Amino acid sequence: MLLFLDVDGVLNSDAWFARLGPHASGALCRLDPQAVARLNRVTDRPGVDVVVSSSWRLQHPWQDLQEMLEVVGFRGRIVGCTPSCEPEDFDLDEDAFWASERGLEIALWIERHLPAAGCDRGVAIVDDEGDMGFLRHRLVQTSAKTGGLQDAHVERLLRLLETPLGALPVSAMARLARDIRWEGTGGLP
């Protein structure tokens, strides 16, 4: 089972930042231990691996994110992060790319790391943005305004992780126009 994880708006919220006050700084302050505890209810399920799809992957290697999350109580296992893509990487117009940016990055990770015949693993995405394209049906969307990851989100994530993804639709995968940077993105053991 694979959980694609965003951080901002999932593991933190407007209410969390209000409690912290204006003088808190550093990445660890941005992680709400209560949201991380909810995330643990998902990752404690046997066989759940986490792939970081958050923009945090652009500032921190996924191994560092594992350590940072552990400091605030995370018990799961991060196995990698999605590649970072730009519109010029795809044969898509710019509007189509931005409407499904994160979903394309997740689909590329799945395509690279899982069997070509399709994915018999459950896949869920937790994010506060909706740019998932054809993977939107796998999204549990949170909101910083409503407290980030909540109990109801956890229940939906667990249900999605029990449902195999199946094959990625060929027509939905944009043909790559250039090589995507894969170094440092990890993968399944």
KEKOL-625779 format. One record per residue: residue number from 1; residue in three letters; x, y, z of N, C-alpha, C in turn. Coordinates in nm, 4 decimals. Example, Ala and Ser with C-alpha at 12.3 -4.5 7.8 and 13.67 -1.06 7.14 Angstrom:
<recs>
resi|resn|n_xx|n_yy|n_zz|ca_xx|ca_yy|ca_zz|c_xx|c_yy|c_zz
1|ALA|1.3190|-0.5690|0.7800|1.2300|-0.4500|0.7800|1.3200|-0.3300|0.7800;
2|SER|1.2850|-0.2250|0.7080|1.3670|-0.1060|0.7140|1.2900|0.0030|0.7870;
</recs>
This chain:
<recs>
resi|resn|n_xx|n_yy|n_zz|ca_xx|ca_yy|ca_zz|c_xx|c_yy|c_zz
1|MET|0.0845|-0.1167|0.0000|0.0000|0.0000|0.0000|0.0898|0.1241|0.0000;
2|LEU|0.0494|0.2215|-0.0793|0.1282|0.3438|-0.0935|0.0449|0.4658|-0.0567;
3|LEU|0.1008|0.5480|0.0294|0.0393|0.6747|0.0657|0.1286|0.7864|0.0151;
4|PHE|0.0755|0.8696|-0.0747|0.1469|0.9869|-0.1243|0.1096|1.1032|-0.0329;
5|LEU|0.2115|1.1617|0.0311|0.1906|1.2556|0.1411|0.2345|1.3970|0.1076;
6|ASP|0.1417|1.4905|0.1249|0.1722|1.6327|0.1261|0.1933|1.6715|0.2729;
7|VAL|0.2557|1.7835|0.2996|0.2792|1.8262|0.4378|0.1945|1.9481|0.4729;
8|ASP|0.2157|2.0606|0.4048|0.1421|2.1820|0.4396|-0.0063|2.1639|0.4104;
9|GLY|-0.0890|2.1956|0.5099|-0.2331|2.1770|0.4962|-0.2779|2.0365|0.5310;
10|VAL|-0.1824|1.9470|0.5565|-0.2121|1.8101|0.5994|-0.1586|1.7904|0.7410;
11|LEU|-0.0295|1.8110|0.7583|0.0343|1.7931|0.8891|0.0498|1.9245|0.9639;
12|ASN|-0.0155|2.0269|0.9151|-0.0252|2.1548|0.9862|-0.1524|2.2244|0.9391;
13|SER|-0.1855|2.3333|1.0037|-0.3102|2.4039|0.9713|-0.3010|2.5478|1.0201;
14|ASP|-0.3980|2.6275|0.9802|-0.4038|2.7656|1.0270|-0.4144|2.7699|1.1794;
15|ALA|-0.4946|2.6800|1.2366|-0.5105|2.6758|1.3821|-0.3784|2.6401|1.4503;
16|TRP|-0.3024|2.5489|1.3919|-0.1727|2.5112|1.4485|-0.0784|2.6312|1.4494;
17|PHE|-0.0741|2.7038|1.3392|0.0145|2.8195|1.3322|-0.0294|2.9293|1.4296;
18|ALA|-0.1597|2.9447|1.4492|-0.2093|3.0437|1.5444|-0.1658|3.0082|1.6868;
19|ARG|-0.1681|2.8787|1.7205|-0.1237|2.8355|1.8537|0.0261|2.8571|1.8726;
20|LEU|0.1036|2.8409|1.7651|0.2489|2.8564|1.7744|0.2897|2.9996|1.8045;
21|GLY|0.2200|3.0928|1.7472|0.2558|3.2325|1.7650|0.3588|3.2771|1.6626;
22|PRO|0.3863|3.4063|1.6599|0.4699|3.4635|1.5543|0.6196|3.4352|1.5683;
23|HIS|0.6651|3.3868|1.6827|0.8084|3.3715|1.7032|0.8595|3.2301|1.6768;
24|ALA|0.7719|3.1363|1.6495|0.8147|2.9997|1.6203|0.8784|2.9958|1.4815;
25|SER|0.9888|2.9241|1.4711|1.0536|2.9138|1.3407|1.1149|2.7749|1.3254;
26|GLY|1.1462|2.7413|1.2030|1.2060|2.6118|1.1725|1.1030|2.5123|1.1247;
27|ALA|1.1490|2.4169|1.0472|1.0598|2.3190|0.9864|0.9852|2.2353|1.0894;
28|LEU|1.0520|2.1968|1.1989|0.9862|2.1119|1.2984|0.8670|2.1800|1.3621;
29|CYS|0.8718|2.3116|1.3772|0.7585|2.3849|1.4335|0.6369|2.3781|1.3408;
30|ARG|0.6615|2.3529|1.2161|0.5527|2.3506|1.1189|0.4739|2.2195|1.1229;
31|LEU|0.5189|2.1212|1.2009|0.4553|1.9896|1.2058|0.3720|1.9765|1.3329;
32|ASP|0.2425|1.9580|1.3161|0.1492|1.9446|1.4275|0.1521|1.7997|1.4774;
33|PRO|0.1960|1.7769|1.6009|0.2021|1.6398|1.6527|0.0680|1.5668|1.6506;
34|GLN|-0.0435|1.6376|1.6650|-0.1742|1.5721|1.6591|-0.2041|1.5215|1.5188;
35|ALA|-0.1671|1.5988|1.4175|-0.1864|1.5537|1.2795|-0.0944|1.4353|1.2500;
36|VAL|0.0276|1.4394|1.3019|0.1207|1.3272|1.2834|0.0653|1.2018|1.3517;
37|ALA|0.0042|1.2161|1.4682|-0.0576|1.1018|1.5358|-0.1699|1.0424|1.4508;
38|ARG|-0.2473|1.1272|1.3846|-0.3515|1.0767|1.2941|-0.2886|1.0043|1.1757;
39|LEU|-0.1806|1.0606|1.1225|-0.1098|0.9952|1.0129|-0.0611|0.8567|1.0558;
40|ASN|-0.0161|0.8438|1.1795|0.0293|0.7137|1.2302|-0.0806|0.6084|1.2256;
41|ARG|-0.2055|0.6481|1.2421|-0.3158|0.5522|1.2332|-0.3225|0.4907|1.0940;
42|VAL|-0.2755|0.5633|0.9945|-0.2705|0.5106|0.8574|-0.1434|0.4283|0.8387;
43|THR|-0.0301|0.4842|0.8764|0.0974|0.4179|0.8488|0.1248|0.3003|0.9418;
44|ASP|0.0515|0.2891|1.0522|0.0662|0.1717|1.1386|0.0066|0.0465|1.0747;
45|ARG|-0.0750|0.0652|0.9731|-0.1323|-0.0493|0.9004|-0.0176|-0.1247|0.8333;
46|PRO|-0.0070|-0.2564|0.8526|0.1036|-0.3316|0.7908|0.1072|-0.3129|0.6389;
47|GLY|0.2273|-0.2895|0.5879|0.2467|-0.2783|0.4438|0.2302|-0.1399|0.3853;
48|VAL|0.2035|-0.0396|0.4677|0.1875|0.0967|0.4162|0.3246|0.1639|0.4076;
49|ASP|0.3603|0.2080|0.2876|0.4812|0.2857|0.2644|0.4399|0.4269|0.2241;
50|VAL|0.5216|0.5246|0.2602|0.4921|0.6652|0.2316|0.5884|0.7169|0.1257;
51|VAL|0.5329|0.7879|0.0284|0.6107|0.8594|-0.0722|0.5754|1.0070|-0.0551;
52|VAL|0.6761|1.0902|-0.0363|0.6523|1.2329|-0.0148|0.6273|1.3005|-0.1496;
53|SER|0.5106|1.3633|-0.1614|0.4773|1.4384|-0.2831|0.4722|1.5885|-0.2542;
54|SER|0.4982|1.6260|-0.1311|0.4953|1.7640|-0.0859|0.6085|1.8457|-0.1467;
55|SER|0.5881|1.9768|-0.1557|0.6968|2.0643|-0.1987|0.8126|2.0611|-0.0994;
56|TRP|0.7909|2.0090|0.0201|0.8996|1.9943|0.1174|1.0120|1.9090|0.0596;
57|ARG|0.9814|1.8211|-0.0356|1.0839|1.7342|-0.0950|1.1865|1.8154|-0.1732;
58|LEU|1.1510|1.9382|-0.2092|1.2423|2.0234|-0.2852|1.3461|2.0900|-0.1943;
59|GLN|1.3171|2.0985|-0.0639|1.4106|2.1583|0.0313|1.4822|2.0548|0.1179;
60|HIS|1.4220|1.9364|0.1314|1.4764|1.8352|0.2226|1.4787|1.6988|0.1534;
61|PRO|1.5925|1.6272|0.1551|1.5920|1.4899|0.1040|1.4904|1.4061|0.1826;
62|TRP|1.4323|1.3070|0.1172|1.3276|1.2290|0.1837|1.3790|1.1615|0.3109;
63|GLN|1.5062|1.1250|0.3161|1.5613|1.0634|0.4368|1.5582|1.1630|0.5538;
64|ASP|1.5847|1.2907|0.5254|1.5769|1.3937|0.6296|1.4326|1.4151|0.6742;
65|LEU|1.3395|1.4072|0.5799|1.1982|1.4210|0.6159|1.1556|1.3082|0.7093;
66|GLN|1.2050|1.1870|0.6851|1.1772|1.0742|0.7748|1.2209|1.1099|0.9170;
67|GLU|1.3428|1.1595|0.9305|1.3955|1.1948|1.0626|1.3178|1.3096|1.1262;
68|MET|1.2833|1.4099|1.0470|1.2085|1.5242|1.0994|1.0725|1.4799|1.1533;
69|LEU|1.0046|1.3961|1.0772|0.8733|1.3483|1.1205|0.8849|1.2608|1.2451;
70|GLU|0.9904|1.1801|1.2521|1.0096|1.0951|1.3697|1.0244|1.1778|1.4965;
71|VAL|1.0863|1.2952|1.4865|1.1039|1.3821|1.6035|0.9683|1.4199|1.6633;
72|VAL|0.8652|1.4324|1.5796|0.7319|1.4684|1.6304|0.6401|1.3467|1.6406;
73|GLY|0.6989|1.2263|1.6407|0.6206|1.1066|1.6715|0.5850|1.0147|1.5569;
74|PHE|0.6271|1.0441|1.4357|0.5933|0.9602|1.3199|0.6558|0.8222|1.3350;
75|ARG|0.5748|0.7168|1.3074|0.6227|0.5793|1.3179|0.6269|0.5084|1.1831;
76|GLY|0.5879|0.5758|1.0762|0.5822|0.5129|0.9444|0.7171|0.5069|0.8760;
77|ARG|0.7122|0.4622|0.7504|0.8343|0.4473|0.6718|0.8198|0.5219|0.5399;
78|ILE|0.9080|0.6191|0.5188|0.9128|0.6900|0.3916|1.0088|0.6148|0.3005;
79|VAL|0.9640|0.5858|0.1779|1.0473|0.5099|0.0836|1.0998|0.5961|-0.0306;
80|GLY|1.0558|0.7217|-0.0396|1.1045|0.8073|-0.1469|1.0178|0.9300|-0.1623;
81|CYS|1.0400|0.9993|-0.2730|0.9607|1.1181|-0.3043|0.9376|1.1228|-0.4547;
82|THR|0.8353|1.1945|-0.4919|0.8025|1.2075|-0.6334|0.9021|1.3013|-0.7013;
83|PRO|0.9186|1.2858|-0.8333|1.0066|1.3786|-0.9048|0.9399|1.5157|-0.9149;
84|SER|1.0206|1.6160|-0.9378|0.9694|1.7509|-0.9600|0.9633|1.7742|-1.1101;
85|CYS|0.8483|1.8144|-1.1587|0.8286|1.8318|-1.3033|0.7901|1.9761|-1.3351;
86|GLU|0.8111|2.0121|-1.4583|0.7746|2.1436|-1.5108|0.6917|2.1232|-1.6377;
87|PRO|0.6158|2.2232|-1.6799|0.5317|2.2076|-1.7997|0.6089|2.1609|-1.9229;
88|GLU|0.7309|2.2094|-1.9399|0.8068|2.1731|-2.0597|0.8507|2.0265|-2.0605;
89|ASP|0.8315|1.9548|-1.9488|0.8666|1.8130|-1.9436|0.7636|1.7260|-2.0142;
90|PHE|0.6488|1.7815|-2.0487|0.5375|1.7034|-2.1017|0.4865|1.7582|-2.2332;
91|ASP|0.4238|1.6710|-2.3084|0.3515|1.7124|-2.4282|0.2099|1.7531|-2.3877;
92|LEU|0.2017|1.8558|-2.3070|0.0746|1.9088|-2.2589|0.0815|2.0599|-2.2668;
93|ASP|-0.0348|2.1239|-2.2865|-0.0314|2.2690|-2.2762|-0.0180|2.3058|-2.1290;
94|GLU|0.0251|2.4263|-2.1026|0.0574|2.4673|-1.9664|-0.0629|2.4580|-1.8724;
95|ASP|-0.1824|2.4946|-1.9202|-0.3015|2.4859|-1.8352|-0.3303|2.3418|-1.7944;
96|ALA|-0.3187|2.2495|-1.8886|-0.3423|2.1084|-1.8579|-0.2397|2.0567|-1.7580;
97|PHE|-0.1156|2.1009|-1.7714|-0.0119|2.0578|-1.6768|-0.0452|2.1056|-1.5359;
98|TRP|-0.0726|2.2352|-1.5201|-0.0955|2.2882|-1.3859|-0.2217|2.2319|-1.3225;
99|ALA|-0.3170|2.1891|-1.4028|-0.4402|2.1293|-1.3492|-0.4160|1.9896|-1.2925;
100|SER|-0.3043|1.9286|-1.3295|-0.2779|1.7924|-1.2826|-0.1323|1.7704|-1.2425;
101|GLU|-0.0613|1.8780|-1.2078|0.0825|1.8704|-1.1791|0.1173|1.7611|-1.0788;
102|ARG|0.0625|1.7656|-0.9598|0.0989|1.6692|-0.8558|0.0571|1.5286|-0.8968;
103|GLY|-0.0580|1.5165|-0.9598|-0.1023|1.3853|-1.0071|-0.0082|1.3258|-1.1106;
104|LEU|0.0447|1.4095|-1.1999|0.1418|1.3613|-1.2986|0.2698|1.3149|-1.2309;
105|GLU|0.3167|1.3896|-1.1326|0.4383|1.3503|-1.0609|0.4177|1.2176|-0.9874;
106|ILE|0.3010|1.2003|-0.9278|0.2691|1.0742|-0.8597|0.2594|0.9609|-0.9604;
107|ALA|0.1927|0.9844|-1.0722|0.1800|0.8804|-1.1755|0.3166|0.8390|-1.2286;
108|LEU|0.4072|0.9332|-1.2464|0.5424|0.9003|-1.2913|0.6136|0.8125|-1.1890;
109|TRP|0.5978|0.8430|-1.0618|0.6609|0.7614|-0.9576|0.6047|0.6190|-0.9618;
110|ILE|0.4729|0.6081|-0.9709|0.4091|0.4756|-0.9769|0.4575|0.3991|-1.0996;
111|GLU|0.4592|0.4665|-1.2142|0.5009|0.4021|-1.3387|0.6448|0.3508|-1.3301;
112|ARG|0.7306|0.4271|-1.2644|0.8717|0.3884|-1.2546|0.8955|0.2762|-1.1534;
113|HIS|0.8198|0.2751|-1.0435|0.8514|0.1863|-0.9325|0.7604|0.0652|-0.9169;
114|LEU|0.6512|0.0590|-0.9879|0.5594|-0.0536|-0.9744|0.5504|-0.1295|-1.1063;
115|PRO|0.5046|-0.2537|-1.1025|0.5012|-0.3356|-1.2241|0.4239|-0.2694|-1.3379;
116|ALA|0.4748|-0.2893|-1.4590|0.4132|-0.2291|-1.5780|0.2715|-0.2811|-1.6010;
117|ALA|0.2409|-0.3988|-1.5538|0.1087|-0.4575|-1.5752|0.0007|-0.3898|-1.4925;
118|GLY|0.0396|-0.3030|-1.4061|-0.0586|-0.2340|-1.3234|-0.0240|-0.2470|-1.1778;
119|CYS|-0.0957|-0.1764|-1.0985|-0.0649|-0.1702|-0.9566|-0.1684|-0.2489|-0.8781;
120|ASP|-0.1238|-0.3586|-0.8172|-0.2157|-0.4349|-0.7340|-0.2113|-0.3886|-0.5887;
121|ARG|-0.1417|-0.2784|-0.5641|-0.1343|-0.2202|-0.4304|-0.2396|-0.1103|-0.4164;
122|GLY|-0.2866|-0.0945|-0.2955|-0.3732|0.0184|-0.2683|-0.2923|0.1466|-0.2717;
123|VAL|-0.3502|0.2501|-0.3262|-0.2835|0.3801|-0.3367|-0.3796|0.4872|-0.2872;
124|ALA|-0.3274|0.5755|-0.2017|-0.4055|0.6903|-0.1553|-0.3150|0.8130|-0.1581;
125|ILE|-0.3778|0.9270|-0.1772|-0.3073|1.0552|-0.1799|-0.3737|1.1445|-0.0757;
126|VAL|-0.2935|1.2062|0.0096|-0.3480|1.3044|0.1038|-0.2785|1.4371|0.0758;
127|ASP|-0.3594|1.5380|0.0447|-0.3066|1.6662|-0.0011|-0.4130|1.7725|0.0202;
128|ASP|-0.3701|1.8976|0.0323|-0.4673|2.0059|0.0442|-0.4964|2.0703|-0.0911;
129|GLU|-0.4319|2.0243|-0.1956|-0.4558|2.0733|-0.3320|-0.5278|1.9653|-0.4124;
130|GLY|-0.5945|2.0062|-0.5184|-0.6697|1.9118|-0.5991|-0.6096|1.8803|-0.7339;
131|ASP|-0.4826|1.9159|-0.7560|-0.4214|1.9019|-0.8893|-0.3740|1.7587|-0.9168;
132|MET|-0.4685|1.6646|-0.9150|-0.4350|1.5224|-0.9277|-0.4734|1.4626|-1.0627;
133|GLY|-0.5410|1.5390|-1.1464|-0.5774|1.4863|-1.2775|-0.6543|1.3553|-1.2658;
134|PHE|-0.6100|1.2539|-1.3427|-0.6820|1.1270|-1.3464|-0.6639|1.0437|-1.2187;
135|LEU|-0.5833|1.0893|-1.1229|-0.5705|1.0207|-0.9937|-0.6566|1.0860|-0.8854;
136|ARG|-0.7416|1.1806|-0.9257|-0.8240|1.2529|-0.8287|-0.9114|1.1593|-0.7453;
137|HIS|-0.9529|1.0475|-0.8014|-1.0364|0.9530|-0.7265|-0.9601|0.8866|-0.6113;
138|ARG|-0.8286|0.9058|-0.6061|-0.7453|0.8508|-0.4982|-0.7089|0.9577|-0.3949;
139|LEU|-0.7602|1.0786|-0.4132|-0.7269|1.1921|-0.3275|-0.8212|1.2033|-0.2082;
140|VAL|-0.7617|1.2210|-0.0910|-0.8347|1.2664|0.0266|-0.7832|1.4080|0.0504;
141|GLN|-0.8706|1.5049|0.0251|-0.8289|1.6450|0.0286|-0.8547|1.7059|0.1654;
142|THR|-0.7487|1.7617|0.2223|-0.7564|1.8286|0.3520|-0.7569|1.9793|0.3294;
143|SER|-0.7574|2.0542|0.4377|-0.7542|2.1992|0.4272|-0.6872|2.2584|0.5509;
144|ALA|-0.5974|2.3521|0.5298|-0.5345|2.4221|0.6420|-0.6389|2.5000|0.7208;
145|LYS|-0.7420|2.5465|0.6532|-0.8458|2.6265|0.7191|-0.9312|2.5430|0.8145;
146|THR|-0.9450|2.4122|0.7850|-1.0304|2.3259|0.8678|-0.9497|2.2290|0.9542;
147|GLY|-0.8212|2.2585|0.9750|-0.7447|2.1806|1.0713|-0.6517|2.0750|1.0156;
148|GLY|-0.6306|2.0705|0.8847|-0.5401|1.9695|0.8294|-0.5998|1.8298|0.8381;
149|LEU|-0.5168|1.7297|0.8600|-0.5599|1.5896|0.8639|-0.6506|1.5651|0.9841;
150|GLN|-0.7727|1.5175|0.9557|-0.8733|1.4919|1.0578|-0.9101|1.3434|1.0594;
151|ASP|-0.9848|1.3021|1.1622|-1.0234|1.1611|1.1761|-1.0992|1.1090|1.0541;
152|ALA|-1.1894|1.1882|0.9993|-1.2661|1.1446|0.8817|-1.1739|1.1199|0.7624;
153|HIS|-1.0688|1.2006|0.7488|-0.9722|1.1797|0.6409|-0.8991|1.0473|0.6596;
154|VAL|-0.8632|1.0160|0.7833|-0.7932|0.8911|0.8124|-0.8775|0.7727|0.7675;
155|GLU|-1.0054|0.7753|0.7995|-1.0938|0.6641|0.7615|-1.1012|0.6484|0.6099;
156|ARG|-1.1111|0.7586|0.5362|-1.1151|0.7506|0.3894|-0.9822|0.7001|0.3332;
157|LEU|-0.8711|0.7433|0.3920|-0.7404|0.6952|0.3462|-0.7287|0.5443|0.3650;
158|LEU|-0.7716|0.4959|0.4793|-0.7640|0.3522|0.5054|-0.8479|0.2727|0.4046;
159|ARG|-0.9649|0.3233|0.3699|-1.0490|0.2552|0.2687|-0.9807|0.2541|0.1326;
160|LEU|-0.9225|0.3679|0.0926|-0.8536|0.3726|-0.0373|-0.7337|0.2787|-0.0418;
161|LEU|-0.6618|0.2678|0.0675|-0.5441|0.1815|0.0704|-0.5801|0.0343|0.0588;
162|GLU|-0.7034|0.0004|0.0887|-0.7499|-0.1384|0.0748|-0.7936|-0.1713|-0.0674;
163|THR|-0.8005|-0.0715|-0.1539|-0.8487|-0.0895|-0.2901|-0.7329|-0.0783|-0.3886;
164|PRO|-0.7016|-0.1864|-0.4624|-0.5903|-0.1792|-0.5588|-0.6126|-0.0702|-0.6633;
165|LEU|-0.5032|-0.0063|-0.7021|-0.5098|0.1003|-0.8015|-0.5450|0.0470|-0.9389;
166|GLY|-0.4865|-0.0657|-0.9779|-0.5037|-0.1163|-1.1134|-0.4082|-0.0460|-1.2077;
167|ALA|-0.4248|-0.0702|-1.3361|-0.3348|-0.0127|-1.4362|-0.3606|0.1363|-1.4516;
168|LEU|-0.2537|0.2111|-1.4731|-0.2688|0.3529|-1.5035|-0.3207|0.3662|-1.6454;
169|PRO|-0.4165|0.4545|-1.6681|-0.4692|0.4696|-1.8034|-0.3634|0.5254|-1.8976;
170|VAL|-0.3369|0.4524|-2.0048|-0.2325|0.4924|-2.0997|-0.2614|0.6304|-2.1570;
171|SER|-0.3864|0.6569|-2.1896|-0.4194|0.7848|-2.2513|-0.3980|0.9013|-2.1559;
172|ALA|-0.3981|0.8737|-2.0264|-0.3829|0.9823|-1.9296|-0.2374|1.0186|-1.9045;
173|MET|-0.1460|0.9265|-1.9317|-0.0044|0.9553|-1.9085|0.0504|1.0382|-2.0235;
174|ALA|0.0967|1.1553|-1.9906|0.1567|1.2401|-2.0937|0.2909|1.1808|-2.1349;
175|ARG|0.3187|1.1815|-2.2630|0.4480|1.1334|-2.3121|0.5552|1.2332|-2.2712;
176|LEU|0.6625|1.1804|-2.2137|0.7687|1.2693|-2.1686|0.8403|1.3310|-2.2863;
177|ALA|0.8637|1.4607|-2.2774|0.9388|1.5310|-2.3813|1.0862|1.5380|-2.3459;
178|ARG|1.1192|1.5291|-2.2175|1.2577|1.5360|-2.1693|1.2740|1.4363|-2.0558;
179|ASP|1.3970|1.4117|-2.0176|1.4228|1.3235|-1.9038|1.3841|1.3937|-1.7747;
180|ILE|1.3207|1.3193|-1.6868|1.2841|1.3692|-1.5557|1.3986|1.3358|-1.4594;
181|ARG|1.4304|1.4290|-1.3688|1.5348|1.4023|-1.2697|1.4837|1.3007|-1.1682;
182|TRP|1.5504|1.1859|-1.1595|1.5086|1.0816|-1.0661|1.6037|1.0657|-0.9482;
183|GLU|1.7241|1.1220|-0.9583|1.8184|1.1018|-0.8495|1.7603|1.1595|-0.7199;
184|GLY|1.7784|1.0820|-0.6128|1.7328|1.1257|-0.4823|1.5862|1.1031|-0.4549;
185|THR|1.5146|1.0337|-0.5442|1.3713|1.0138|-0.5224|1.3394|0.8824|-0.4534;
186|GLY|1.4397|0.7965|-0.4306|1.4171|0.6719|-0.3579|1.3360|0.5723|-0.4366;
187|GLY|1.2796|0.4780|-0.3675|1.1991|0.3741|-0.4317|1.1691|0.2636|-0.3345;
188|LEU|1.0983|0.1646|-0.3816|1.0607|0.0542|-0.2954|1.1777|-0.0410|-0.2757;
189|PRO|1.1903|-0.0976|-0.1555|1.3008|-0.1909|-0.1301|1.2816|-0.3210|-0.2061;
</recs>
